[in-house]
Amino acid sequence: MLALRTVAARRVVSRVPVAARSYTIGRSEGSVAESRGFNKKEKAHEDQYVHKHEAEQIAKLRAQIESREAEVAKLKEEEAELKKNAAKKQ
């Protein structure tokens, strides 16, 4: 009878609920950031931003080139006038 009581006591102890941490297998948390569609969309946005930024940089450079070309043309005109004036004085 003593043996039956110890077995019964063990069963009661084993039936006591114990908090257990359960881990999920697969993508449940942060699945949006890990999905392929999100990565493609994010890369597309980055590429679009880079393309826009490069286009702005090219536009600035073209404006600088135009202003420098205008400056060169003005200097060439001044040089031509100085040559004419120098030829008249001689």
Secondary structure by P-SEA (a helix, b strand, c coil): caaaaaaaaaaaaaacccbbbbbbcccccccccccaaaaaaaaaaaaaaaaaaaaaaaaaaaaaaaaaaaaaaaaaaaaaaaaaaaaaac
